[in-house]
Amino acid sequence: MFRLSAVRPSHFLPSVCLLVSGLAAAYVRDLNVFFTSLFNVLPTLVLLLGGAYCAVYRRQRELFLMVTVYIAYFLLDTQTDFYRDNGRVREDAAVVFHLVCLLLPLMFALYAAWQERTHLFQDMVARFAVLLAVGSVALGLEQSFPQAVLSWLAEIRWPSLHGQWMSLIQLAYPVFIIAFVLLVVQYLREPRPLHAAQVIGLIGIFWMLPKTFILPFTLNIMCSQVMLMIAAAVSHEAYQMAFRDELTGLPGRRALNERMQRLGRNYVLAMTDVDHFKKFNDTHGHDVGDQVLRLVASKLSKVTGGGRAYRYGGEEFALVFAGKSIEECMPHLEAVREVIANYNIQLRNQDNRPQDDQQGRQRRGASAASSVSVTISIGASERLIDHRSPDEVLKSADQALYSAKGAGRNCVMAYGHQVKRGAVRTA
């Protein structure tokens, strides 16, 4: 099932920026000695640094993706160097180039879709064995039957589909199409920065190959950019693991602590707690409890007034309003409290789950027999003169939260104020 709701433009942004910068650099004709020397060592440098980074974090899929791209770069760079030095191509240039055009997208897609599910060492051995087997067979055929392999690769199998615009062997295009569809489907099923980088990286490879002998340093630049895309995706995902809560998708407590250090003089912090969550969890189970937390997080993430929601821990959430006063924030806090209190959650039967969002909405609107509702309590505090740090403001918001619970829950309380917003929701 596709998770279109989890698709984010931010997944693609770093890779697209690297792709565009690579395209721009490849079209620069006159390069000084510094950039010429840099581009000559850049792929090797990126592999060493990016590969070490992947090895430290035990990201073998990404490591073998980078190794695959580098092997293709090494094989083609040998040909381009000979062409640049002698003004002609080597005798084996055609068969090597066509083999790379066929095997590079194939191996790239294979390693991109190969999930790390077994023991790390076994997984590494299996990946290396596949790479060694494919490379050995390709090298043996190229060395033993170069003309036969060249004829087989260059054969036009579908004359009606062949066009003058094709710069690669005809067989490479269906391989690229299948690889592209596979990677797009993989991203839609599990949207994450790495899968987005793989899609953009394949596009960069597809653009690079026809320009290998036409534009100088195209090979060096684009292979480096593709490997950088993979390394950047690893960094992006590492950041998300550290700063974003996996269950709710909200920024986590570490992100909140970092944000609190960059607040100005005027701000409001609010603490939110799901009412009777432990009892709810014991009654309906942890799966439903997780569903409730995701719902609350979804509603809190849409809070108006410039607020930003964070997962604080357990069933607690925090809201940050920068540059606001408590009077400005209270209506927005009350609005989000009311939205959550009036929302009926349709309990999901694992044996009869809705196929899509539309069917889920129809079920929620059709019957309330298997639905539940939750409420939240909110305590808010603005920065006062006697608050020396954001942590003290957060403690004041926590005190207001306890006051909201003592007042009957399902309400909003401001620190130092006697008046509460919202009423206790009756059954």
C-alpha positions in Angstrom: 0.0 0.0 0.0 1.3 3.4 -0.9 1.8 5.9 1.9 1.2 9.1 0.0 0.5 11.1 3.2 4.1 10.5 4.2 5.7 11.9 1.0 7.7 15.0 1.8 9.4 17.4 -0.6 12.2 17.6 1.9 13.1 14.0 1.1 14.1 15.1 -2.4 15.5 18.6 -1.8 19.1 17.7 -0.9 19.4 15.2 -3.8 17.8 17.6 -6.3 20.2 20.4 -5.2 23.2 18.1 -5.7 21.8 17.0 -9.1 21.3 20.6 -10.3 24.7 21.7 -9.1 26.3 18.7 -10.8 24.5 19.5 -14.1 25.7 23.1 -13.8 29.3 22.1 -13.1 29.4 19.6 -16.0 28.5 22.3 -18.5 31.4 24.6 -17.5 33.9 24.4 -20.3 36.9 26.3 -19.0 38.2 25.0 -15.7 41.3 26.2 -14.0 44.0 23.8 -12.7 42.5 23.7 -9.2 39.1 22.4 -10.3 40.6 20.0 -12.8 42.7 18.5 -10.1 39.8 18.4 -7.7 37.4 16.6 -10.1 40.1 14.0 -10.7 40.2 13.0 -7.1 36.7 13.9 -6.1 35.0 10.5 -6.7 37.7 8.6 -4.8 37.5 11.1 -1.9 33.7 10.9 -1.7 33.8 7.1 -1.7 36.4 7.1 1.1 34.6 9.6 3.3 31.0 8.5 2.4 31.9 4.8 2.6 33.5 5.2 6.0 30.5 7.1 7.2 28.2 4.3 6.0 30.4 1.6 7.5 30.4 3.3 10.9 26.6 3.4 10.9 26.4 -0.1 9.4 24.5 1.0 6.4 25.6 -1.7 4.0 23.0 -1.1 1.4 24.2 2.5 0.9 27.8 1.4 1.0 27.3 -1.1 -1.8 25.4 1.5 -3.8 28.4 3.8 -3.6 30.8 1.0 -4.5 28.7 0.1 -7.5 28.7 3.7 -8.8 32.5 4.0 -8.1 33.3 0.8 -10.1 31.3 2.1 -13.0 33.2 5.4 -12.7 36.6 3.6 -12.6 35.9 1.6 -15.7 34.6 4.5 -17.7 37.3 6.9 -16.4 40.0 4.6 -17.7 38.4 5.0 -21.1 37.9 8.7 -21.0 41.5 9.2 -19.8 42.8 7.2 -22.8 40.5 9.2 -25.1 41.6 12.5 -23.7 45.3 11.6 -23.9 45.3 10.0 -27.4 42.4 11.6 -29.2 40.8 8.2 -29.9 39.0 5.5 -27.9 40.4 2.2 -26.9 39.6 -1.0 -28.8 37.4 -2.3 -25.9 35.8 1.1 -25.3 32.5 0.2 -26.9 31.9 -3.1 -25.2 33.0 -1.7 -21.8 30.7 1.3 -22.2 27.7 -0.8 -23.2 28.2 -3.2 -20.4 28.3 -0.4 -17.9 25.1 1.1 -19.4 23.4 -2.2 -18.9 24.8 -3.4 -15.6 25.0 -0.1 -13.7 21.2 0.6 -13.5 20.6 -3.1 -13.0 23.0 -3.3 -10.0 22.0 0.1 -8.7 18.3 -1.0 -8.6 19.2 -4.4 -7.1 21.1 -2.9 -4.2 18.6 -0.1 -3.7 15.8 -2.5 -3.3 17.8 -5.1 -1.3 16.6 -4.6 2.3 19.0 -5.3 5.2 17.0 -8.1 6.9 19.6 -10.7 7.8 22.7 -10.8 10.0 25.0 -7.9 9.1 28.0 -10.1 8.2 25.8 -12.5 6.2 24.2 -9.6 4.4 27.6 -8.1 3.5 28.9 -11.5 2.2 25.8 -12.0 0.1 26.0 -8.5 -1.4 29.7 -8.9 -2.1 29.1 -12.3 -3.7 26.5 -10.9 -6.0 28.8 -8.0 -7.0 31.8 -10.4 -7.5 29.7 -12.9 -9.5 28.2 -10.3 -11.9 31.6 -8.6 -12.3 33.4 -11.8 -13.0 30.9 -13.0 -15.6 30.9 -9.6 -17.3 34.7 -9.4 -17.3 35.1 -13.0 -18.5 32.7 -12.5 -21.4 34.3 -9.2 -22.3 37.8 -10.7 -22.4 36.9 -14.0 -24.1 34.2 -13.0 -26.6 34.4 -9.2 -27.1 32.9 -9.1 -30.5 30.1 -11.5 -29.7 29.2 -9.5 -26.6 29.4 -6.2 -28.4 27.1 -7.5 -31.2 24.6 -8.9 -28.6 24.6 -5.6 -26.7 24.3 -3.3 -29.7 21.6 -5.3 -31.4 18.4 -3.4 -32.2 15.7 -5.7 -30.9 12.7 -3.5 -31.3 13.1 -1.5 -34.6 9.7 0.1 -34.2 10.7 1.6 -30.9 14.2 2.7 -31.9 14.8 6.5 -32.3 17.6 8.6 -33.5 17.6 10.3 -30.1 18.8 7.1 -28.3 22.4 7.6 -27.2 22.6 4.3 -25.4 22.1 0.7 -26.5 18.4 -0.1 -26.9 18.6 -2.8 -24.2 19.6 -0.2 -21.6 16.4 1.8 -21.8 14.0 -0.9 -20.6 16.5 -1.7 -17.8 16.5 2.0 -16.7 12.7 2.2 -17.0 12.2 -1.0 -14.8 14.8 0.3 -12.3 13.1 3.7 -12.1 9.6 2.2 -11.6 11.0 -0.1 -9.0 12.6 2.8 -7.0 9.6 5.0 -7.3 7.3 2.3 -6.0 9.7 1.6 -3.2 9.6 5.3 -2.2 5.8 5.5 -2.3 5.5 2.4 -0.2 8.1 3.7 2.3 8.8 7.4 1.9 12.2 8.2 3.3 15.2 10.4 2.2 17.3 7.4 1.1 14.6 6.1 -1.3 14.2 9.6 -2.7 18.0 9.9 -3.2 18.0 6.6 -5.0 15.4 7.9 -7.5 17.2 11.1 -8.1 20.6 9.3 -8.3 19.3 7.0 -11.0 18.1 10.1 -13.0 21.6 11.5 -12.7 23.2 8.3 -13.9 20.8 8.2 -16.9 21.8 11.7 -17.8 25.5 11.1 -17.3 26.1 8.1 -19.5 25.4 9.6 -22.9 27.6 12.6 -22.0 30.6 10.6 -20.8 32.7 11.2 -23.9 31.1 14.5 -24.8 31.4 16.8 -21.8 34.7 16.8 -19.9 34.6 15.7 -16.3 30.9 14.8 -16.5 31.7 11.3 -15.3 33.7 12.6 -12.3 31.2 15.2 -11.3 28.0 13.2 -11.6 29.3 10.0 -10.0 30.5 12.1 -7.1 27.1 13.8 -6.9 25.3 10.5 -6.9 27.5 9.1 -4.1 27.0 12.4 -2.2 23.2 12.0 -2.5 23.5 8.6 -0.8 25.7 9.9 1.9 23.5 13.0 2.4 20.4 10.7 2.7 22.2 8.7 5.4 22.9 12.0 7.3 19.3 13.1 6.7 17.9 9.9 8.2 20.3 10.0 11.1 19.1 13.5 11.9 15.5 12.3 11.7 16.2 9.4 14.0 17.8 11.7 16.5 15.4 14.7 16.3 12.1 13.2 15.1 9.7 10.9 16.8 9.1 7.8 14.8 5.6 7.0 16.0 4.0 10.4 15.6 6.3 12.1 13.0 6.6 15.1 15.2 10.0 16.6 16.2 11.2 14.9 19.4 12.4 16.1 22.8 16.0 16.7 21.5 14.6 19.0 18.8 12.5 20.8 21.5 15.6 21.4 23.6 17.5 22.8 20.7 14.5 25.0 19.7 14.2 26.3 23.3 17.8 27.6 23.1 16.9 29.8 20.1 13.8 31.5 21.4 13.7 35.2 21.8 12.5 37.3 24.7 8.8 36.8 24.2 7.4 33.3 23.8 4.8 30.8 25.2 5.4 27.2 26.0 2.5 24.8 26.5 2.5 21.2 27.9 -0.2 18.8 26.7 -1.2 15.5 28.2 -3.7 12.9 26.9 -6.3 12.4 29.7 -6.5 9.0 31.3 -4.2 7.5 28.7 -2.9 4.6 30.9 -6.5 3.5 31.6 -7.3 3.9 27.9 -4.2 1.8 27.0 -5.1 -0.9 29.4 -8.7 -1.1 28.1 -8.1 -1.0 24.3 -4.5 -2.2 24.0 -1.3 -0.6 22.9 -2.1 -0.6 19.2 -5.1 1.6 19.8 -3.0 3.7 22.2 -0.5 4.3 19.4 -3.4 5.3 17.1 -4.6 7.8 19.7 -1.1 9.3 20.0 -0.8 9.6 16.2 -4.2 11.3 16.1 -3.4 13.8 18.9 0.0 14.5 17.2 -1.7 15.1 13.9 -4.2 17.6 15.4 -1.5 19.4 17.4 0.7 19.7 14.4 -2.1 21.8 12.8 -2.4 24.2 15.7 -2.9 27.8 14.5 -1.3 31.0 15.7 2.3 30.0 14.7 2.6 27.2 17.2 4.9 24.2 16.7 4.2 20.8 18.2 6.8 18.4 19.7 6.6 14.9 21.2 7.9 15.4 24.7 7.6 11.8 25.8 4.9 9.2 26.6 1.5 10.8 26.1 2.9 14.3 26.7 3.4 16.9 23.9 4.8 20.4 23.9 3.8 23.4 21.9 6.1 26.4 21.2 4.8 29.8 20.3 7.6 32.2 19.5 7.1 35.9 19.8 3.6 35.5 21.3 1.9 36.4 24.5 -0.3 34.1 26.6 -3.4 36.1 25.6 -2.7 35.6 21.9 -2.1 31.8 22.3 -5.0 30.8 24.5 -7.7 30.9 21.7 -5.5 28.7 19.5 -4.9 26.2 22.4 -8.6 26.1 23.1 -9.4 25.5 19.5 -7.0 22.5 19.2 -8.3 21.1 22.5 -11.9 21.3 21.2 -11.0 19.7 17.8 -9.5 16.7 19.6 -12.3 16.4 22.1 -15.0 16.3 19.3 -13.1 13.8 17.1 -14.4 10.2 17.2 -11.7 7.6 16.6 -12.8 4.6 14.6 -11.2 1.6 16.2 -9.4 -0.4 13.5 -10.0 -4.1 13.1 -6.8 -5.6 11.9 -8.7 -8.2 9.8 -10.9 -5.6 8.1 -8.7 -2.4 7.7 -9.8 0.3 5.2 -7.9 0.2 1.9 -7.4 3.9 1.7 -8.1 7.2 3.4 -11.5 7.7 1.7 -12.8 4.4 2.9 -11.6 5.2 6.4 -13.4 8.5 6.4 -16.6 6.8 5.2 -16.4 4.3 8.0 -15.8 7.0 10.6 -18.8 8.8 9.4 -21.1 5.8 9.1 -21.1 4.4 12.6 -19.9 5.3 16.0 -20.5 1.9 17.5 -16.8 1.0 17.4 -15.4 4.5 18.0 -13.9 6.2 21.0 -13.0 9.7 21.8 -10.1 11.2 23.8 -9.5 14.6 25.5 -6.4 16.5 26.3 -5.4 18.9 29.1 -3.1 21.8 28.3 -1.0 24.0 30.6 0.6 27.1 29.1 3.1 29.6 30.4 4.6 32.7 28.8 8.1 33.9 29.6 8.0 36.2 32.7 10.6 38.4 34.2 11.4 35.9 37.0 12.0 33.1 34.4 15.7 32.9 33.9 15.7 30.1 31.3 13.2 28.3 28.9 13.4 25.3 31.2 11.8 27.3 34.0 9.0 28.4 31.6 8.5 24.8 30.7 8.3 23.9 34.4 5.7 26.6 34.8 3.7 25.2 31.9 3.9 21.8 33.5 2.5 23.3 36.7 -0.4 24.8 34.8 -0.9 21.3 33.2 -1.3 19.8 36.7 -3.8 22.6 37.5 -5.8 21.7 34.4 -5.9 18.1 35.5 -7.0 19.1 38.9 -9.7 21.3 37.4 -11.3 18.3 35.8 -9.2 17.7 32.7 -10.2 18.5 29.1 -9.3 22.2 29.6 -6.6 24.8 29.1 -5.0 26.5 32.0 -2.5 29.4 31.9 0.2 29.7 34.5 -0.6 32.3 37.1 -4.2 32.7 35.9 -7.3 31.7 37.7 -9.6 31.4 34.7 -9.6 28.2 32.7 -10.6 27.9 29.1 -12.8 25.0 28.0 -15.2 22.8 29.9 -14.9 19.3 31.1 -16.4 17.1 28.5 -19.2 14.9 29.9 -20.1 11.5 28.5 
